[in-house]
């Protein structure tokens, strides 16, 4: 296999399913481009299983490093894996590592990588804020003056107070 994936119009799969599927002999996956929706991926089941095995291994390895209190090794390689992490304060790096281990373990058990992607996106946004002193100052300053009265919350229908 020479490339990771190939872009293919979704209509090609619909009009030529066998020929399109045979393209998986040359690439790891097909990215099916759709006009009015998110793209889809077509991948062989055995490739998906191998990917899941690697993710499970990685999550368990990461958890093992933290459990054996080998966070020094994790902290040392973190900038290689997540270059933007250099902008996070020390306390946030510790929090991120803990959340990452827990989330990776749970995601591997569910065979669902979405929680890991979401967590990394959230921490990357935090790093963006720390990297921009003006934005950081704006978001962390105390509000000036009285912000006015706060309305009394109205209970939603069907909920008890």
Helices and strands as residue ranges (DSSP letters): E 3-9, H 10-15, H 17-22, G 23-25, E 27-33, E 40-43, H 45-67, H 71-81, G 83-87, H 90-110, H 114-131, H 133-140
